[in-house]
């Protein structure tokens, strides 16, 4: 799944991707499971990080609104 997230290394909003989809992603966003994301930067290499609690809440709310 792809979505817009803030990359602290690039210091801007980017298109980020997670390997989780559907119910697996929703379950991780609702619980204590880490959600790792990646964004590919042509000039700086790939950046990986885990969403913090607020980012997980924001993404969960966005997905609920999109339904």
Secondary structure, 3 states (H helix, E strand, C coil): CEEEEEECCCCEEEEEEECCCHHHHHHHHHCCCCCEEEEEECCCEEEEEECCHHHHHHHHHHHHHHC
